[in-house]
Amino acid sequence: MLEEALEHLVRGIVDHPDEVSVTDRNGRRGRTLEVRVHPEDLGKVIGRAGRTAKALRTVIGALGPGRGVRVDFLDVDER
Amino acid sequence: MTESPEDQPTTENAAGTEHIVEPVEPVESTESAAPGRSRSPGSVPDLEKESEIAADYLEDLLDIADLDGDIDMDVERDRALVSVVGGDLDDLVGRDGVVLEALQELVRLAVLTQTGQRSRLMLDIGGYRAGRRAVLSELGRTTAETVRATGERVRLEPMSPFERKIVHDAVAAAGLTSESEGEEPQRRVVVLPA
């Protein structure tokens, strides 16, 4: 659900919604949702002074389980 | 004194008025159904369209998160007001409304993305803003009384621009003036003696 919610929230605020993908990773540092967007949209999802990224993390944090879920933002070309 | 537009006192009656949600009159039934990016800079914002974009964005989120809630649309002081009502929406409001503020930010960005115009749309969830409005109006009114009685300025706790505006309005309605000081997020209202 969190993955889908995050994908929806990001798709609504970018110029290339079809290039948004979210991967759910469970690693040593807990759960991470990795958001990939078109390179031109990376600035949009991060926002001025990280404001948009913070807003996305806040909403996902509220929908998610008690423990924090990390949200990372990358462009589609990053590995 | 540099205030953001939404932080300005207005002469409007700021008593803790009950907010009544009414459906928005359909203005341009065919036009507004067309996809956005059609607005020229400086044109009057299409508040109905803003509300529709916001409602779609929020409805899909509620569906995905399996949350119950209905969406009401209204226009208040030349800005679109979209309210999510019903159900258990506390999680979407968050402590001190932080989740609500975050969602409002995202909703405004969704409108900007589709219309190419910045939006001043106001989001409410579970009546949170309406409730805060009543509490803050009362705070503004009682603080004005205290300041009038003592002749001493009073600095209130830090508040968001939305909250400060309500206090400014209530102080103005009580016949005193107020200003804001400090930097966000520590910016606070100061009520001044006459």
Interface residues (C-beta under 8 A of the other chain):
Chain A: M1 E4 A5 H8 L9 G12 I13 V14 D15 K44 R51 T52 K54 A55 L56 T58 V59 A62 L63
Chain B: Y57 D60 L61 I64 A65 D66 D91 L92 G94 V98 V99 E101 A102 L103 E105 L106 L109 A110 L112 T113
